[in-house]
């Protein structure tokens, strides 16, 4: 946001954020820091990912792709899909974020709409 402000030479007084699906994760991580929340005016989340419990962190054995991905990462190797590389640090970050996401959203003192 700072780079955008510099690039177009506009100082935003407030910012209304809109995110969808995985973008809600990125926005949640971004707004976790106090300095990033300072100008936040509102938050609109379309299909937010509130948890990763049954898709990545704890996939059912019947979900072959996700289950195999988790096994690869837990064995200490990296999982590659196209240009994306995930490893233990990715898994730990998602675990931390999943645990704190709802608390972070609840603690934002801005208007929030979840669809």
Phi and psi restraints in degrees (range 20) as a CNS / XPLOR table:
assign (resid 1 and name C) (resid 2 and name N)
       (resid 2 and name CA) (resid 2 and name C) 1.0 -64.7 20.0 2
assign (resid 2 and name N) (resid 2 and name CA)
       (resid 2 and name C) (resid 3 and name N) 1.0 -41.7 20.0 2
assign (resid 2 and name C) (resid 3 and name N)
       (resid 3 and name CA) (resid 3 and name C) 1.0 -64.4 20.0 2
assign (resid 3 and name N) (resid 3 and name CA)
       (resid 3 and name C) (resid 4 and name N) 1.0 -42.4 20.0 2
assign (resid 3 and name C) (resid 4 and name N)
       (resid 4 and name CA) (resid 4 and name C) 1.0 -61.3 20.0 2
assign (resid 4 and name N) (resid 4 and name CA)
       (resid 4 and name C) (resid 5 and name N) 1.0 -45.7 20.0 2
assign (resid 4 and name C) (resid 5 and name N)
       (resid 5 and name CA) (resid 5 and name C) 1.0 -58.5 20.0 2
assign (resid 5 and name N) (resid 5 and name CA)
       (resid 5 and name C) (resid 6 and name N) 1.0 -43.0 20.0 2
assign (resid 5 and name C) (resid 6 and name N)
       (resid 6 and name CA) (resid 6 and name C) 1.0 -66.4 20.0 2
assign (resid 6 and name N) (resid 6 and name CA)
       (resid 6 and name C) (resid 7 and name N) 1.0 -43.8 20.0 2
assign (resid 6 and name C) (resid 7 and name N)
       (resid 7 and name CA) (resid 7 and name C) 1.0 -63.2 20.0 2
assign (resid 7 and name N) (resid 7 and name CA)
       (resid 7 and name C) (resid 8 and name N) 1.0 -42.5 20.0 2
assign (resid 7 and name C) (resid 8 and name N)
       (resid 8 and name CA) (resid 8 and name C) 1.0 -98.1 20.0 2
assign (resid 8 and name N) (resid 8 and name CA)
       (resid 8 and name C) (resid 9 and name N) 1.0 1.7 20.0 2
assign (resid 8 and name C) (resid 9 and name N)
       (resid 9 and name CA) (resid 9 and name C) 1.0 57.5 20.0 2
assign (resid 9 and name N) (resid 9 and name CA)
       (resid 9 and name C) (resid 10 and name N) 1.0 46.8 20.0 2
assign (resid 9 and name C) (resid 10 and name N)
       (resid 10 and name CA) (resid 10 and name C) 1.0 -131.0 20.0 2
assign (resid 10 and name N) (resid 10 and name CA)
       (resid 10 and name C) (resid 11 and name N) 1.0 132.2 20.0 2
assign (resid 10 and name C) (resid 11 and name N)
       (resid 11 and name CA) (resid 11 and name C) 1.0 -97.6 20.0 2
assign (resid 11 and name N) (resid 11 and name CA)
       (resid 11 and name C) (resid 12 and name N) 1.0 107.6 20.0 2
assign (resid 11 and name C) (resid 12 and name N)
       (resid 12 and name CA) (resid 12 and name C) 1.0 -70.4 20.0 2
assign (resid 12 and name N) (resid 12 and name CA)
       (resid 12 and name C) (resid 13 and name N) 1.0 128.8 20.0 2
assign (resid 12 and name C) (resid 13 and name N)
       (resid 13 and name CA) (resid 13 and name C) 1.0 -79.1 20.0 2
assign (resid 13 and name N) (resid 13 and name CA)
       (resid 13 and name C) (resid 14 and name N) 1.0 -42.9 20.0 2
assign (resid 13 and name C) (resid 14 and name N)
       (resid 14 and name CA) (resid 14 and name C) 1.0 -141.3 20.0 2
assign (resid 14 and name N) (resid 14 and name CA)
       (resid 14 and name C) (resid 15 and name N) 1.0 161.4 20.0 2
assign (resid 14 and name C) (resid 15 and name N)
       (resid 15 and name CA) (resid 15 and name C) 1.0 -133.3 20.0 2
assign (resid 15 and name N) (resid 15 and name CA)
       (resid 15 and name C) (resid 16 and name N) 1.0 131.6 20.0 2
assign (resid 15 and name C) (resid 16 and name N)
       (resid 16 and name CA) (resid 16 and name C) 1.0 -102.7 20.0 2
assign (resid 16 and name N) (resid 16 and name CA)
       (resid 16 and name C) (resid 17 and name N) 1.0 116.7 20.0 2
assign (resid 16 and name C) (resid 17 and name N)
       (resid 17 and name CA) (resid 17 and name C) 1.0 -95.4 20.0 2
assign (resid 17 and name N) (resid 17 and name CA)
       (resid 17 and name C) (resid 18 and name N) 1.0 140.4 20.0 2
assign (resid 17 and name C) (resid 18 and name N)
       (resid 18 and name CA) (resid 18 and name C) 1.0 -130.9 20.0 2
assign (resid 18 and name N) (resid 18 and name CA)
       (resid 18 and name C) (resid 19 and name N) 1.0 131.9 20.0 2
assign (resid 18 and name C) (resid 19 and name N)
       (resid 19 and name CA) (resid 19 and name C) 1.0 -143.7 20.0 2
assign (resid 19 and name N) (resid 19 and name CA)
       (resid 19 and name C) (resid 20 and name N) 1.0 157.1 20.0 2
assign (resid 19 and name C) (resid 20 and name N)
       (resid 20 and name CA) (resid 20 and name C) 1.0 -136.2 20.0 2
assign (resid 20 and name N) (resid 20 and name CA)
       (resid 20 and name C) (resid 21 and name N) 1.0 145.4 20.0 2
assign (resid 20 and name C) (resid 21 and name N)
       (resid 21 and name CA) (resid 21 and name C) 1.0 46.5 20.0 2
assign (resid 21 and name N) (resid 21 and name CA)
       (resid 21 and name C) (resid 22 and name N) 1.0 -115.6 20.0 2
assign (resid 21 and name C) (resid 22 and name N)
       (resid 22 and name CA) (resid 22 and name C) 1.0 -67.6 20.0 2
assign (resid 22 and name N) (resid 22 and name CA)
       (resid 22 and name C) (resid 23 and name N) 1.0 -23.4 20.0 2
assign (resid 22 and name C) (resid 23 and name N)
       (resid 23 and name CA) (resid 23 and name C) 1.0 -63.3 20.0 2
assign (resid 23 and name N) (resid 23 and name CA)
       (resid 23 and name C) (resid 24 and name N) 1.0 -27.4 20.0 2
assign (resid 23 and name C) (resid 24 and name N)
       (resid 24 and name CA) (resid 24 and name C) 1.0 -66.2 20.0 2
assign (resid 24 and name N) (resid 24 and name CA)
       (resid 24 and name C) (resid 25 and name N) 1.0 -32.0 20.0 2
assign (resid 24 and name C) (resid 25 and name N)
       (resid 25 and name CA) (resid 25 and name C) 1.0 -66.2 20.0 2
assign (resid 25 and name N) (resid 25 and name CA)
       (resid 25 and name C) (resid 26 and name N) 1.0 -48.0 20.0 2
assign (resid 25 and name C) (resid 26 and name N)
       (resid 26 and name CA) (resid 26 and name C) 1.0 -60.5 20.0 2
assign (resid 26 and name N) (resid 26 and name CA)
       (resid 26 and name C) (resid 27 and name N) 1.0 -46.1 20.0 2
assign (resid 26 and name C) (resid 27 and name N)
       (resid 27 and name CA) (resid 27 and name C) 1.0 -64.5 20.0 2
assign (resid 27 and name N) (resid 27 and name CA)
       (resid 27 and name C) (resid 28 and name N) 1.0 -40.0 20.0 2
assign (resid 27 and name C) (resid 28 and name N)
       (resid 28 and name CA) (resid 28 and name C) 1.0 -60.8 20.0 2
assign (resid 28 and name N) (resid 28 and name CA)
       (resid 28 and name C) (resid 29 and name N) 1.0 -40.9 20.0 2
assign (resid 28 and name C) (resid 29 and name N)
       (resid 29 and name CA) (resid 29 and name C) 1.0 -68.3 20.0 2
assign (resid 29 and name N) (resid 29 and name CA)
       (resid 29 and name C) (resid 30 and name N) 1.0 -39.4 20.0 2
assign (resid 29 and name C) (resid 30 and name N)
       (resid 30 and name CA) (resid 30 and name C) 1.0 -64.7 20.0 2
assign (resid 30 and name N) (resid 30 and name CA)
       (resid 30 and name C) (resid 31 and name N) 1.0 -44.8 20.0 2
assign (resid 30 and name C) (resid 31 and name N)
       (resid 31 and name CA) (resid 31 and name C) 1.0 -79.6 20.0 2
assign (resid 31 and name N) (resid 31 and name CA)
       (resid 31 and name C) (resid 32 and name N) 1.0 -2.1 20.0 2
assign (resid 31 and name C) (resid 32 and name N)
       (resid 32 and name CA) (resid 32 and name C) 1.0 -65.2 20.0 2
assign (resid 32 and name N) (resid 32 and name CA)
       (resid 32 and name C) (resid 33 and name N) 1.0 -30.3 20.0 2
assign (resid 32 and name C) (resid 33 and name N)
       (resid 33 and name CA) (resid 33 and name C) 1.0 -87.1 20.0 2
assign (resid 33 and name N) (resid 33 and name CA)
       (resid 33 and name C) (resid 34 and name N) 1.0 133.5 20.0 2
assign (resid 33 and name C) (resid 34 and name N)
       (resid 34 and name CA) (resid 34 and name C) 1.0 -54.6 20.0 2
assign (resid 34 and name N) (resid 34 and name CA)
       (resid 34 and name C) (resid 35 and name N) 1.0 -43.3 20.0 2
assign (resid 34 and name C) (resid 35 and name N)
       (resid 35 and name CA) (resid 35 and name C) 1.0 -64.7 20.0 2
assign (resid 35 and name N) (resid 35 and name CA)
       (resid 35 and name C) (resid 36 and name N) 1.0 -25.4 20.0 2
assign (resid 35 and name C) (resid 36 and name N)
       (resid 36 and name CA) (resid 36 and name C) 1.0 -82.3 20.0 2
assign (resid 36 and name N) (resid 36 and name CA)
       (resid 36 and name C) (resid 37 and name N) 1.0 -21.4 20.0 2
assign (resid 36 and name C) (resid 37 and name N)
       (resid 37 and name CA) (resid 37 and name C) 1.0 -84.7 20.0 2
assign (resid 37 and name N) (resid 37 and name CA)
       (resid 37 and name C) (resid 38 and name N) 1.0 -15.1 20.0 2
assign (resid 37 and name C) (resid 38 and name N)
       (resid 38 and name CA) (resid 38 and name C) 1.0 -53.0 20.0 2
assign (resid 38 and name N) (resid 38 and name CA)
       (resid 38 and name C) (resid 39 and name N) 1.0 -40.9 20.0 2
assign (resid 38 and name C) (resid 39 and name N)
       (resid 39 and name CA) (resid 39 and name C) 1.0 -101.2 20.0 2
assign (resid 39 and name N) (resid 39 and name CA)
       (resid 39 and name C) (resid 40 and name N) 1.0 0.8 20.0 2
assign (resid 39 and name C) (resid 40 and name N)
       (resid 40 and name CA) (resid 40 and name C) 1.0 -65.8 20.0 2
assign (resid 40 and name N) (resid 40 and name CA)
       (resid 40 and name C) (resid 41 and name N) 1.0 125.4 20.0 2
assign (resid 40 and name C) (resid 41 and name N)
       (resid 41 and name CA) (resid 41 and name C) 1.0 -103.2 20.0 2
assign (resid 41 and name N) (resid 41 and name CA)
       (resid 41 and name C) (resid 42 and name N) 1.0 -42.1 20.0 2
assign (resid 41 and name C) (resid 42 and name N)
       (resid 42 and name CA) (resid 42 and name C) 1.0 -153.3 20.0 2
assign (resid 42 and name N) (resid 42 and name CA)
       (resid 42 and name C) (resid 43 and name N) 1.0 163.7 20.0 2
assign (resid 42 and name C) (resid 43 and name N)
       (resid 43 and name CA) (resid 43 and name C) 1.0 -138.3 20.0 2
assign (resid 43 and name N) (resid 43 and name CA)
       (resid 43 and name C) (resid 44 and name N) 1.0 123.4 20.0 2
assign (resid 43 and name C) (resid 44 and name N)
       (resid 44 and name CA) (resid 44 and name C) 1.0 -120.6 20.0 2
assign (resid 44 and name N) (resid 44 and name CA)
       (resid 44 and name C) (resid 45 and name N) 1.0 121.9 20.0 2
assign (resid 44 and name C) (resid 45 and name N)
       (resid 45 and name CA) (resid 45 and name C) 1.0 -116.9 20.0 2
assign (resid 45 and name N) (resid 45 and name CA)
       (resid 45 and name C) (resid 46 and name N) 1.0 119.9 20.0 2
assign (resid 45 and name C) (resid 46 and name N)
       (resid 46 and name CA) (resid 46 and name C) 1.0 -98.6 20.0 2
assign (resid 46 and name N) (resid 46 and name CA)
       (resid 46 and name C) (resid 47 and name N) 1.0 126.1 20.0 2
assign (resid 46 and name C) (resid 47 and name N)
       (resid 47 and name CA) (resid 47 and name C) 1.0 47.6 20.0 2
assign (resid 47 and name N) (resid 47 and name CA)
       (resid 47 and name C) (resid 48 and name N) 1.0 55.6 20.0 2
assign (resid 47 and name C) (resid 48 and name N)
       (resid 48 and name CA) (resid 48 and name C) 1.0 -68.1 20.0 2
assign (resid 48 and name N) (resid 48 and name CA)
       (resid 48 and name C) (resid 49 and name N) 1.0 146.4 20.0 2
assign (resid 48 and name C) (resid 49 and name N)
       (resid 49 and name CA) (resid 49 and name C) 1.0 -90.5 20.0 2
assign (resid 49 and name N) (resid 49 and name CA)
       (resid 49 and name C) (resid 50 and name N) 1.0 100.4 20.0 2
assign (resid 49 and name C) (resid 50 and name N)
       (resid 50 and name CA) (resid 50 and name C) 1.0 -79.4 20.0 2
assign (resid 50 and name N) (resid 50 and name CA)
       (resid 50 and name C) (resid 51 and name N) 1.0 -25.6 20.0 2
assign (resid 50 and name C) (resid 51 and name N)
       (resid 51 and name CA) (resid 51 and name C) 1.0 -151.8 20.0 2
assign (resid 51 and name N) (resid 51 and name CA)
       (resid 51 and name C) (resid 52 and name N) 1.0 154.1 20.0 2
assign (resid 51 and name C) (resid 52 and name N)
       (resid 52 and name CA) (resid 52 and name C) 1.0 -112.2 20.0 2
assign (resid 52 and name N) (resid 52 and name CA)
       (resid 52 and name C) (resid 53 and name N) 1.0 9.0 20.0 2
assign (resid 52 and name C) (resid 53 and name N)
       (resid 53 and name CA) (resid 53 and name C) 1.0 -52.6 20.0 2
assign (resid 53 and name N) (resid 53 and name CA)
       (resid 53 and name C) (resid 54 and name N) 1.0 -41.9 20.0 2
assign (resid 53 and name C) (resid 54 and name N)
       (resid 54 and name CA) (resid 54 and name C) 1.0 -108.5 20.0 2
assign (resid 54 and name N) (resid 54 and name CA)
       (resid 54 and name C) (resid 55 and name N) 1.0 11.5 20.0 2
assign (resid 54 and name C) (resid 55 and name N)
       (resid 55 and name CA) (resid 55 and name C) 1.0 -119.8 20.0 2
assign (resid 55 and name N) (resid 55 and name CA)
       (resid 55 and name C) (resid 56 and name N) 1.0 -32.1 20.0 2
assign (resid 55 and name C) (resid 56 and name N)
       (resid 56 and name CA) (resid 56 and name C) 1.0 -132.6 20.0 2
assign (resid 56 and name N) (resid 56 and name CA)
       (resid 56 and name C) (resid 57 and name N) 1.0 -48.0 20.0 2
assign (resid 56 and name C) (resid 57 and name N)
       (resid 57 and name CA) (resid 57 and name C) 1.0 -73.8 20.0 2
assign (resid 57 and name N) (resid 57 and name CA)
       (resid 57 and name C) (resid 58 and name N) 1.0 -34.2 20.0 2
assign (resid 57 and name C) (resid 58 and name N)
       (resid 58 and name CA) (resid 58 and name C) 1.0 -143.1 20.0 2
assign (resid 58 and name N) (resid 58 and name CA)
       (resid 58 and name C) (resid 59 and name N) 1.0 62.6 20.0 2
assign (resid 58 and name C) (resid 59 and name N)
       (resid 59 and name CA) (resid 59 and name C) 1.0 -71.3 20.0 2
assign (resid 59 and name N) (resid 59 and name CA)
       (resid 59 and name C) (resid 60 and name N) 1.0 144.0 20.0 2
assign (resid 59 and name C) (resid 60 and name N)
       (resid 60 and name CA) (resid 60 and name C) 1.0 -66.6 20.0 2
assign (resid 60 and name N) (resid 60 and name CA)
       (resid 60 and name C) (resid 61 and name N) 1.0 150.6 20.0 2
assign (resid 60 and name C) (resid 61 and name N)
       (resid 61 and name CA) (resid 61 and name C) 1.0 -60.2 20.0 2
assign (resid 61 and name N) (resid 61 and name CA)
       (resid 61 and name C) (resid 62 and name N) 1.0 -23.6 20.0 2
assign (resid 61 and name C) (resid 62 and name N)
       (resid 62 and name CA) (resid 62 and name C) 1.0 -76.4 20.0 2
assign (resid 62 and name N) (resid 62 and name CA)
       (resid 62 and name C) (resid 63 and name N) 1.0 -11.9 20.0 2
assign (resid 62 and name C) (resid 63 and name N)
       (resid 63 and name CA) (resid 63 and name C) 1.0 -93.0 20.0 2
assign (resid 63 and name N) (resid 63 and name CA)
       (resid 63 and name C) (resid 64 and name N) 1.0 82.1 20.0 2
assign (resid 63 and name C) (resid 64 and name N)
       (resid 64 and name CA) (resid 64 and name C) 1.0 -52.1 20.0 2
assign (resid 64 and name N) (resid 64 and name CA)
       (resid 64 and name C) (resid 65 and name N) 1.0 -50.1 20.0 2
assign (resid 64 and name C) (resid 65 and name N)
       (resid 65 and name CA) (resid 65 and name C) 1.0 -60.7 20.0 2
assign (resid 65 and name N) (resid 65 and name CA)
       (resid 65 and name C) (resid 66 and name N) 1.0 -53.0 20.0 2
assign (resid 65 and name C) (resid 66 and name N)
       (resid 66 and name CA) (resid 66 and name C) 1.0 -67.8 20.0 2
assign (resid 66 and name N) (resid 66 and name CA)
       (resid 66 and name C) (resid 67 and name N) 1.0 -38.3 20.0 2
assign (resid 66 and name C) (resid 67 and name N)
       (resid 67 and name CA) (resid 67 and name C) 1.0 -64.5 20.0 2
assign (resid 67 and name N) (resid 67 and name CA)
       (resid 67 and name C) (resid 68 and name N) 1.0 -45.1 20.0 2
assign (resid 67 and name C) (resid 68 and name N)
       (resid 68 and name CA) (resid 68 and name C) 1.0 -64.0 20.0 2
assign (resid 68 and name N) (resid 68 and name CA)
       (resid 68 and name C) (resid 69 and name N) 1.0 -39.3 20.0 2
assign (resid 68 and name C) (resid 69 and name N)
       (resid 69 and name CA) (resid 69 and name C) 1.0 -59.9 20.0 2
assign (resid 69 and name N) (resid 69 and name CA)
       (resid 69 and name C) (resid 70 and name N) 1.0 -46.2 20.0 2
assign (resid 69 and name C) (resid 70 and name N)
       (resid 70 and name CA) (resid 70 and name C) 1.0 -63.1 20.0 2
assign (resid 70 and name N) (resid 70 and name CA)
       (resid 70 and name C) (resid 71 and name N) 1.0 -42.1 20.0 2
assign (resid 70 and name C) (resid 71 and name N)
       (resid 71 and name CA) (resid 71 and name C) 1.0 -61.6 20.0 2
assign (resid 71 and name N) (resid 71 and name CA)
       (resid 71 and name C) (resid 72 and name N) 1.0 -42.4 20.0 2
assign (resid 71 and name C) (resid 72 and name N)
       (resid 72 and name CA) (resid 72 and name C) 1.0 -61.3 20.0 2
assign (resid 72 and name N) (resid 72 and name CA)
       (resid 72 and name C) (resid 73 and name N) 1.0 -46.5 20.0 2
assign (resid 72 and name C) (resid 73 and name N)
       (resid 73 and name CA) (resid 73 and name C) 1.0 -67.2 20.0 2
assign (resid 73 and name N) (resid 73 and name CA)
       (resid 73 and name C) (resid 74 and name N) 1.0 -41.8 20.0 2
assign (resid 73 and name C) (resid 74 and name N)
       (resid 74 and name CA) (resid 74 and name C) 1.0 -65.9 20.0 2
assign (resid 74 and name N) (resid 74 and name CA)
       (resid 74 and name C) (resid 75 and name N) 1.0 -24.7 20.0 2
assign (resid 74 and name C) (resid 75 and name N)
       (resid 75 and name CA) (resid 75 and name C) 1.0 -79.7 20.0 2
assign (resid 75 and name N) (resid 75 and name CA)
       (resid 75 and name C) (resid 76 and name N) 1.0 -2.1 20.0 2
assign (resid 75 and name C) (resid 76 and name N)
       (resid 76 and name CA) (resid 76 and name C) 1.0 96.1 20.0 2
assign (resid 76 and name N) (resid 76 and name CA)
       (resid 76 and name C) (resid 77 and name N) 1.0 0.6 20.0 2
assign (resid 76 and name C) (resid 77 and name N)
       (resid 77 and name CA) (resid 77 and name C) 1.0 -93.5 20.0 2
assign (resid 77 and name N) (resid 77 and name CA)
       (resid 77 and name C) (resid 78 and name N) 1.0 172.2 20.0 2
assign (resid 77 and name C) (resid 78 and name N)
       (resid 78 and name CA) (resid 78 and name C) 1.0 -101.1 20.0 2
assign (resid 78 and name N) (resid 78 and name CA)
       (resid 78 and name C) (resid 79 and name N) 1.0 146.8 20.0 2
assign (resid 78 and name C) (resid 79 and name N)
       (resid 79 and name CA) (resid 79 and name C) 1.0 -104.0 20.0 2
assign (resid 79 and name N) (resid 79 and name CA)
       (resid 79 and name C) (resid 80 and name N) 1.0 128.2 20.0 2
assign (resid 79 and name C) (resid 80 and name N)
       (resid 80 and name CA) (resid 80 and name C) 1.0 -116.0 20.0 2
assign (resid 80 and name N) (resid 80 and name CA)
       (resid 80 and name C) (resid 81 and name N) 1.0 134.0 20.0 2
assign (resid 80 and name C) (resid 81 and name N)
       (resid 81 and name CA) (resid 81 and name C) 1.0 -140.3 20.0 2
assign (resid 81 and name N) (resid 81 and name CA)
       (resid 81 and name C) (resid 82 and name N) 1.0 103.4 20.0 2
assign (resid 81 and name C) (resid 82 and name N)
       (resid 82 and name CA) (resid 82 and name C) 1.0 64.7 20.0 2
assign (resid 82 and name N) (resid 82 and name CA)
       (resid 82 and name C) (resid 83 and name N) 1.0 -126.8 20.0 2
assign (resid 82 and name C) (resid 83 and name N)
       (resid 83 and name CA) (resid 83 and name C) 1.0 -88.4 20.0 2
assign (resid 83 and name N) (resid 83 and name CA)
       (resid 83 and name C) (resid 84 and name N) 1.0 -9.8 20.0 2
assign (resid 83 and name C) (resid 84 and name N)
       (resid 84 and name CA) (resid 84 and name C) 1.0 -78.5 20.0 2
assign (resid 84 and name N) (resid 84 and name CA)
       (resid 84 and name C) (resid 85 and name N) 1.0 135.2 20.0 2
assign (resid 84 and name C) (resid 85 and name N)
       (resid 85 and name CA) (resid 85 and name C) 1.0 -126.2 20.0 2
assign (resid 85 and name N) (resid 85 and name CA)
       (resid 85 and name C) (resid 86 and name N) 1.0 123.7 20.0 2
assign (resid 85 and name C) (resid 86 and name N)
       (resid 86 and name CA) (resid 86 and name C) 1.0 -121.8 20.0 2
assign (resid 86 and name N) (resid 86 and name CA)
       (resid 86 and name C) (resid 87 and name N) 1.0 142.6 20.0 2
assign (resid 86 and name C) (resid 87 and name N)
       (resid 87 and name CA) (resid 87 and name C) 1.0 -145.1 20.0 2
assign (resid 87 and name N) (resid 87 and name CA)
       (resid 87 and name C) (resid 88 and name N) 1.0 -162.8 20.0 2
assign (resid 87 and name C) (resid 88 and name N)
       (resid 88 and name CA) (resid 88 and name C) 1.0 -57.6 20.0 2
assign (resid 88 and name N) (resid 88 and name CA)
       (resid 88 and name C) (resid 89 and name N) 1.0 -40.3 20.0 2
assign (resid 88 and name C) (resid 89 and name N)
       (resid 89 and name CA) (resid 89 and name C) 1.0 -65.2 20.0 2
assign (resid 89 and name N) (resid 89 and name CA)
       (resid 89 and name C) (resid 90 and name N) 1.0 -37.1 20.0 2
assign (resid 89 and name C) (resid 90 and name N)
       (resid 90 and name CA) (resid 90 and name C) 1.0 -63.1 20.0 2
assign (resid 90 and name N) (resid 90 and name CA)
       (resid 90 and name C) (resid 91 and name N) 1.0 -45.8 20.0 2
assign (resid 90 and name C) (resid 91 and name N)
       (resid 91 and name CA) (resid 91 and name C) 1.0 -60.3 20.0 2
assign (resid 91 and name N) (resid 91 and name CA)
       (resid 91 and name C) (resid 92 and name N) 1.0 -45.8 20.0 2
assign (resid 91 and name C) (resid 92 and name N)
       (resid 92 and name CA) (resid 92 and name C) 1.0 -65.7 20.0 2
assign (resid 92 and name N) (resid 92 and name CA)
       (resid 92 and name C) (resid 93 and name N) 1.0 -39.5 20.0 2
assign (resid 92 and name C) (resid 93 and name N)
       (resid 93 and name CA) (resid 93 and name C) 1.0 -64.7 20.0 2
assign (resid 93 and name N) (resid 93 and name CA)
       (resid 93 and name C) (resid 94 and name N) 1.0 -42.2 20.0 2
assign (resid 93 and name C) (resid 94 and name N)
       (resid 94 and name CA) (resid 94 and name C) 1.0 -66.4 20.0 2
assign (resid 94 and name N) (resid 94 and name CA)
       (resid 94 and name C) (resid 95 and name N) 1.0 -38.6 20.0 2
assign (resid 94 and name C) (resid 95 and name N)
       (resid 95 and name CA) (resid 95 and name C) 1.0 -61.6 20.0 2
assign (resid 95 and name N) (resid 95 and name CA)
       (resid 95 and name C) (resid 96 and name N) 1.0 -46.4 20.0 2
assign (resid 95 and name C) (resid 96 and name N)
       (resid 96 and name CA) (resid 96 and name C) 1.0 -63.2 20.0 2
assign (resid 96 and name N) (resid 96 and name CA)
       (resid 96 and name C) (resid 97 and name N) 1.0 -46.3 20.0 2
assign (resid 96 and name C) (resid 97 and name N)
       (resid 97 and name CA) (resid 97 and name C) 1.0 -64.7 20.0 2
assign (resid 97 and name N) (resid 97 and name CA)
       (resid 97 and name C) (resid 98 and name N) 1.0 -44.6 20.0 2
assign (resid 97 and name C) (resid 98 and name N)
       (resid 98 and name CA) (resid 98 and name C) 1.0 -58.7 20.0 2
assign (resid 98 and name N) (resid 98 and name CA)
       (resid 98 and name C) (resid 99 and name N) 1.0 -37.5 20.0 2
assign (resid 98 and name C) (resid 99 and name N)
       (resid 99 and name CA) (resid 99 and name C) 1.0 -68.5 20.0 2
assign (resid 99 and name N) (resid 99 and name CA)
       (resid 99 and name C) (resid 100 and name N) 1.0 -35.3 20.0 2
assign (resid 99 and name C) (resid 100 and name N)
       (resid 100 and name CA) (resid 100 and name C) 1.0 -103.8 20.0 2
assign (resid 100 and name N) (resid 100 and name CA)
       (resid 100 and name C) (resid 101 and name N) 1.0 -8.9 20.0 2
assign (resid 100 and name C) (resid 101 and name N)
       (resid 101 and name CA) (resid 101 and name C) 1.0 -57.5 20.0 2
assign (resid 101 and name N) (resid 101 and name CA)
       (resid 101 and name C) (resid 102 and name N) 1.0 -52.1 20.0 2
assign (resid 101 and name C) (resid 102 and name N)
       (resid 102 and name CA) (resid 102 and name C) 1.0 -63.6 20.0 2
assign (resid 102 and name N) (resid 102 and name CA)
       (resid 102 and name C) (resid 103 and name N) 1.0 -38.7 20.0 2
assign (resid 102 and name C) (resid 103 and name N)
       (resid 103 and name CA) (resid 103 and name C) 1.0 -62.9 20.0 2
assign (resid 103 and name N) (resid 103 and name CA)
       (resid 103 and name C) (resid 104 and name N) 1.0 -41.8 20.0 2
assign (resid 103 and name C) (resid 104 and name N)
       (resid 104 and name CA) (resid 104 and name C) 1.0 -62.3 20.0 2
assign (resid 104 and name N) (resid 104 and name CA)
       (resid 104 and name C) (resid 105 and name N) 1.0 -43.9 20.0 2
assign (resid 104 and name C) (resid 105 and name N)
       (resid 105 and name CA) (resid 105 and name C) 1.0 -64.9 20.0 2
assign (resid 105 and name N) (resid 105 and name CA)
       (resid 105 and name C) (resid 106 and name N) 1.0 -42.9 20.0 2
assign (resid 105 and name C) (resid 106 and name N)
       (resid 106 and name CA) (resid 106 and name C) 1.0 -63.0 20.0 2
assign (resid 106 and name N) (resid 106 and name CA)
       (resid 106 and name C) (resid 107 and name N) 1.0 -32.7 20.0 2
assign (resid 106 and name C) (resid 107 and name N)
       (resid 107 and name CA) (resid 107 and name C) 1.0 -84.1 20.0 2
assign (resid 107 and name N) (resid 107 and name CA)
       (resid 107 and name C) (resid 108 and name N) 1.0 -6.3 20.0 2
assign (resid 107 and name C) (resid 108 and name N)
       (resid 108 and name CA) (resid 108 and name C) 1.0 -71.9 20.0 2
assign (resid 108 and name N) (resid 108 and name CA)
       (resid 108 and name C) (resid 109 and name N) 1.0 128.4 20.0 2
assign (resid 108 and name C) (resid 109 and name N)
       (resid 109 and name CA) (resid 109 and name C) 1.0 -95.7 20.0 2
assign (resid 109 and name N) (resid 109 and name CA)
       (resid 109 and name C) (resid 110 and name N) 1.0 52.7 20.0 2
assign (resid 109 and name C) (resid 110 and name N)
       (resid 110 and name CA) (resid 110 and name C) 1.0 -136.9 20.0 2
assign (resid 110 and name N) (resid 110 and name CA)
       (resid 110 and name C) (resid 111 and name N) 1.0 161.5 20.0 2
assign (resid 110 and name C) (resid 111 and name N)
       (resid 111 and name CA) (resid 111 and name C) 1.0 -64.7 20.0 2
assign (resid 111 and name N) (resid 111 and name CA)
       (resid 111 and name C) (resid 112 and name N) 1.0 131.5 20.0 2
assign (resid 111 and name C) (resid 112 and name N)
       (resid 112 and name CA) (resid 112 and name C) 1.0 -132.0 20.0 2
assign (resid 112 and name N) (resid 112 and name CA)
       (resid 112 and name C) (resid 113 and name N) 1.0 129.9 20.0 2
assign (resid 112 and name C) (resid 113 and name N)
       (resid 113 and name CA) (resid 113 and name C) 1.0 -121.8 20.0 2
assign (resid 113 and name N) (resid 113 and name CA)
       (resid 113 and name C) (resid 114 and name N) 1.0 124.3 20.0 2
assign (resid 113 and name C) (resid 114 and name N)
       (resid 114 and name CA) (resid 114 and name C) 1.0 -114.1 20.0 2
assign (resid 114 and name N) (resid 114 and name CA)
       (resid 114 and name C) (resid 115 and name N) 1.0 125.2 20.0 2
